[in-house]
Amino acid sequence: MKRSLALTVTMACLFGLPAWSQEYPARQIRLVVSFPPGGGSDLIARVVAQKLAAAFGQPVVPDNRAGASGNIAAEIVAKSPADGYTLLFTNSSLSISPAVFRKLNYNPVKELMPISMASSYPFALAVHPSLPVQSVKGLVTLAKAKPDALAYASAGGGTMSHMAMELLRLKTGIRIQHLPYKGAAPASVSLISGESQLAFVVMPVAAAQIKAGKLRGLGVAAPTRSAATPELPTMQEAGIEGHVALQWNGFFAPARTPRPILDRLHREVAKAVYLPDVNQRFEAEGATPSGSSPSEFAAFYRAEAEKWAEVAKRSGTKLD
């Protein structure tokens, strides 16, 4: 009798798993977004969330939890049940945090599982028009002639805009002051107003402000030139070898989320980011769709984490 009951339970588990995975999702999904409402990354999160909701037949509700370079949102998801009903939408800062923060209440590598990258876009190195430089070479020359006289704005310590400039410092030996702000928007305002003199600015903002004459673009921190600013050389073309800093956005789930759920989520994200109307939104933001698989995204994430850990170590970047 006991053997028969055990066999029945075992068979139910074995044959019940596919049916269970096919039933996902059976209720609302919470999408924890590590950015404040209204920005470009938040827009991408909401556009993709709408498409996922339509595909799943269940609401996918964005929950903005900005702050601490994305760590607030990431910790919420890392500590959530691994059932596919609490997901994270975050950016490049997740690959930087383990290296720069002295103490994190979670381990992003061990407690989060990559689902798919949604999109990426480059940073442009931009200066205030009052600065008498027309190229990356000219900026480096000026900065070396006047150590610590120039100040750069960033979206905050441990963000990609911060580390992109640290990478430039390491590669050129320039000495410049860091003005960290609470987000990309105030950092851009600082640069446009002249409070700071230079910054790595995300392409959607940079392209518009360069065309308006409020900023002067010098280079693009990407492997290839950006269609939004084709006149700007890559940092490599400008003489800074190996300088690449991409702002990527992607979906993560708590560790130990069942593989069938991860695969289902990836399939729907990959479909969503290539839909014509979503692509149109991405192009407006200067972003390139991705839809990478969980394994591809995991490999990319590991490589990014190793790269920025080395930059943080060499630059001495540490945050409380």
C-alpha positions in Angstrom: 0.0 0.0 0.0 2.8 2.4 1.0 4.8 1.5 -2.1 1.7 2.0 -4.3 1.1 5.4 -2.8 4.7 6.5 -3.2 4.6 5.4 -6.8 1.4 7.4 -7.4 2.9 10.5 -5.9 6.1 10.1 -7.9 4.3 9.7 -11.2 2.1 12.7 -10.4 5.1 14.8 -9.8 6.8 13.6 -13.0 3.8 14.1 -15.2 2.5 17.1 -13.4 5.6 19.3 -14.0 5.0 20.0 -17.7 1.4 20.8 -17.0 2.4 23.1 -14.2 5.0 24.9 -16.3 2.4 25.3 -19.1 0.0 26.9 -16.7 2.5 29.7 -15.8 1.5 32.4 -15.3 -1.7 31.9 -13.5 -1.8 35.3 -11.8 -0.3 38.8 -11.9 3.4 39.3 -12.3 5.3 42.0 -10.4 8.1 43.6 -12.4 10.4 45.5 -10.0 12.1 48.3 -11.9 15.3 49.8 -10.6 14.7 53.2 -12.1 12.4 56.1 -11.2 9.3 56.6 -13.4 9.5 58.6 -16.6 13.1 57.9 -17.8 14.1 56.0 -21.0 14.8 52.7 -19.2 11.5 52.9 -17.4 9.8 53.5 -20.7 11.4 50.3 -22.1 10.4 48.3 -19.1 6.8 49.5 -19.5 6.6 48.9 -23.2 7.9 45.3 -22.8 5.7 44.7 -19.8 2.6 45.5 -21.9 3.6 43.0 -24.5 4.3 40.3 -21.9 0.9 40.9 -20.3 -0.8 40.5 -23.7 1.1 37.3 -24.3 0.5 35.8 -20.9 -3.1 37.0 -20.5 -2.1 38.2 -17.0 -1.1 41.7 -15.8 2.6 42.5 -15.6 2.7 45.4 -13.2 5.9 47.7 -13.0 6.9 48.6 -9.5 9.5 51.3 -9.5 12.0 50.9 -6.6 14.8 53.3 -7.6 17.9 54.1 -5.4 21.3 52.8 -4.3 22.5 52.2 -7.9 19.7 49.7 -8.5 20.5 47.7 -5.4 17.1 48.3 -3.7 15.2 46.8 -6.5 17.7 43.9 -7.0 17.6 42.9 -3.3 13.8 42.8 -3.3 13.8 40.3 -6.2 16.8 38.3 -4.9 14.9 37.7 -1.6 11.5 36.9 -3.3 10.1 33.4 -3.9 11.6 31.7 -7.0 8.2 31.2 -8.7 8.3 33.6 -11.6 5.9 36.1 -10.1 8.5 38.7 -9.0 10.9 39.7 -11.7 13.6 42.4 -11.9 14.2 44.9 -14.7 17.5 46.6 -14.2 20.6 47.9 -16.0 24.4 47.8 -16.2 24.8 48.9 -12.6 24.1 45.3 -11.5 27.4 44.2 -13.0 29.3 47.0 -11.1 27.7 46.8 -7.6 29.5 43.7 -6.4 32.9 45.4 -7.0 32.3 48.8 -5.7 30.0 48.5 -2.7 31.7 47.4 0.5 28.6 45.7 1.7 25.6 44.4 -0.1 22.7 42.6 1.5 22.4 40.2 -1.4 24.7 38.5 -3.9 23.6 39.3 -7.5 25.6 36.5 -9.0 24.3 33.8 -6.6 20.8 35.1 -5.9 19.6 36.3 -9.3 19.2 34.5 -12.6 19.5 36.3 -16.0 16.4 35.8 -18.2 17.2 38.0 -21.2 18.8 41.3 -22.1 16.1 43.6 -23.5 18.2 46.4 -25.1 21.4 48.3 -25.0 22.7 51.7 -26.0 26.0 53.4 -25.8 27.2 56.4 -23.9 28.6 59.5 -25.6 31.5 61.5 -24.1 30.1 65.0 -24.1 31.4 68.4 -22.9 29.9 71.7 -22.2 30.2 74.0 -25.3 32.2 76.5 -23.3 35.1 74.0 -22.9 37.7 74.8 -25.6 38.1 71.2 -27.0 36.8 69.6 -30.2 38.0 66.1 -29.8 38.8 63.4 -27.2 42.5 64.0 -27.8 42.0 67.8 -27.1 40.1 67.0 -23.9 42.9 64.7 -22.6 45.5 67.3 -23.5 43.5 70.0 -21.6 42.9 67.8 -18.6 46.6 66.9 -18.3 47.6 70.6 -18.6 45.1 71.4 -15.7 45.0 68.5 -13.2 41.9 68.5 -11.1 40.5 71.6 -12.7 37.7 69.9 -14.6 34.7 68.1 -13.0 32.6 65.4 -14.5 29.0 64.5 -13.7 27.7 61.0 -13.2 24.4 59.5 -12.3 25.9 58.4 -9.0 28.7 56.3 -7.6 28.7 52.8 -9.0 26.7 53.6 -12.1 28.0 53.0 -15.6 28.4 56.8 -16.3 30.8 56.9 -13.3 32.8 53.8 -14.3 33.0 54.8 -17.9 34.9 57.9 -16.8 37.0 55.9 -14.4 38.0 53.7 -17.3 38.9 56.8 -19.3 41.0 58.1 -16.4 42.9 54.8 -16.2 43.6 54.7 -19.9 44.8 58.3 -20.2 46.2 59.2 -16.8 44.1 62.4 -16.5 43.0 63.8 -13.1 39.5 65.2 -12.9 37.0 65.7 -10.2 33.8 63.6 -9.7 30.4 65.1 -9.1 28.0 62.3 -8.4 24.2 63.0 -8.7 21.1 61.1 -7.8 20.3 59.9 -11.3 21.0 60.5 -15.0 18.6 63.5 -15.3 20.3 65.8 -12.7 23.7 64.8 -14.0 22.7 65.9 -17.5 21.3 69.1 -16.1 24.6 69.7 -14.4 26.5 69.3 -17.6 24.1 71.4 -19.7 24.1 74.2 -17.2 27.9 74.2 -17.0 28.1 73.1 -13.3 30.3 70.3 -14.6 32.4 70.3 -17.8 32.2 66.7 -19.1 30.3 63.4 -18.7 29.4 60.2 -20.3 25.8 60.7 -21.3 23.4 58.0 -22.4 22.8 58.3 -26.2 19.1 59.2 -26.1 19.9 62.3 -24.1 23.2 63.0 -25.7 22.0 62.9 -29.3 19.2 65.4 -28.6 21.3 67.8 -26.7 24.2 67.7 -29.2 21.8 68.4 -32.0 20.4 71.3 -30.0 23.9 72.7 -29.5 23.7 72.5 -25.7 26.4 69.8 -25.6 29.4 69.0 -27.8 29.9 65.4 -28.5 33.4 64.0 -28.7 33.1 60.2 -28.9 30.9 57.1 -28.5 31.9 54.4 -26.0 30.8 51.5 -28.2 32.4 49.1 -30.7 30.7 50.9 -33.6 29.4 54.4 -34.3 25.9 55.2 -33.3 23.2 55.8 -35.9 21.9 58.6 -33.7 25.2 60.5 -34.0 27.1 59.0 -37.0 29.5 62.0 -37.0 31.0 61.0 -33.7 33.9 58.6 -33.7 34.1 55.6 -31.4 36.4 56.0 -28.4 38.7 53.5 -30.2 38.7 55.6 -33.3 39.4 58.7 -31.1 42.6 57.0 -29.8 41.3 55.4 -26.5 41.9 51.7 -27.2 39.3 49.3 -25.8 37.1 51.9 -24.2 33.5 50.4 -24.4 30.8 51.2 -21.9 27.3 50.1 -22.8 24.1 50.8 -20.8 22.1 47.6 -21.1 18.7 46.7 -19.7 17.6 43.3 -18.9 15.3 40.9 -17.0 16.3 38.8 -14.0 14.5 36.3 -11.8 15.3 35.0 -8.3 17.8 32.1 -8.3 16.3 28.6 -8.4 13.4 29.8 -10.6 12.4 26.6 -12.5 14.0 26.4 -16.0 10.6 26.0 -17.8 9.5 29.4 -16.4 12.8 31.0 -17.4 12.5 29.7 -20.9 8.9 30.8 -21.2 9.9 34.3 -20.0 12.8 34.5 -22.4 10.7 33.4 -25.4 8.1 36.1 -24.7 10.8 38.9 -24.1 12.6 37.9 -27.3 9.4 38.2 -29.2 8.4 41.5 -27.6 11.6 43.4 -28.2 11.5 42.7 -31.9 7.8 43.7 -32.5 7.7 46.7 -35.0 6.1 49.1 -32.5 8.5 48.2 -29.8 11.4 48.6 -32.2 10.1 52.0 -33.1 10.1 53.0 -29.4 13.7 51.6 -29.0 14.9 53.5 -32.0 13.4 56.7 -30.5 15.5 56.0 -27.4 18.6 55.2 -29.4 18.5 51.6 -28.1 19.2 48.3 -29.9 17.0 45.3 -29.1 18.6 42.1 -27.9 16.4 39.3 -26.7 19.4 37.2 -25.7 18.9 33.7 -24.2 19.4 33.1 -20.4 22.8 31.4 -21.1 23.9 34.2 -23.5 22.9 36.9 -21.0 24.5 35.1 -18.1 27.8 34.9 -20.0 27.6 38.5 -21.0 26.8 39.5 -17.4 29.8 37.5 -16.0 32.1 39.2 -18.5 30.8 42.7 -17.6 31.2 42.0 -13.9 34.8 40.8 -14.3 35.6 43.9 -16.5 34.2 46.4 -14.1 35.7 44.7 -11.1 39.1 45.2 -12.6 38.3 48.9 -13.3 37.0 49.4 -9.7 40.1 47.7 -8.3 42.6 49.7 -10.3 40.8 53.0 -9.7 40.3 52.4 -6.0 36.5 52.9 -6.3 34.7 51.8 -3.2 31.2 52.9 -1.9 29.5 52.4 1.5 
